[in-house]
Amino acid sequence: MAGKGTSWRLDQILRRIPAWITVAMFQVRFLGSIYSLTICTYYWT
């Protein structure tokens, strides 16, 4: 029973990994755009 529960939990985690990757990539892109915008503003002023 314990082994089955562990594998079920692992399966749930693996099933959510693609969503985590999507969110992480979105956050990286968002932060990157803010960072580049800040750099541009800093250099243009």
N, C-alpha and C positions, 0 to 999 in steps of 0.2 A: 504493500500500500504506500509506504513512504517513497519508494523508488518511483512509483507511478505518479505520485504527487509532484515529485521533483521534476520529472520529465514533462509533466503538464505545465508546470510553472516556466520551465525553459522554453517550451513551445509557445507559450503566451508572450514571453520576452522576444523570442525570435520573430514572432508575428508582428510585433510593434516596432522592430528596428527600422524597417523602411519609412515609417512615419517619422521616427526620430531623425533619420538622415534628411528627409525632406525639410523638416523644421530647422535643422541645423544649417543646411545649405541656404535656406531663406534668410536666416538670421545673419549668416556670414555675408551674404550679398547685401543685406540691408545695412549692416555695420560698415561694410566696405564702401558703399555709396556715400554714407555719412562722412566717413573718413576722407574720401577723395574730395567731397564737397568742402570740407573744412580746410583741406590743403589748398584747394583752388581759391577759396575765399582769403586765406592767409597770404597767398602769393600775389593775388590781384589787388589787394588793398595796400 
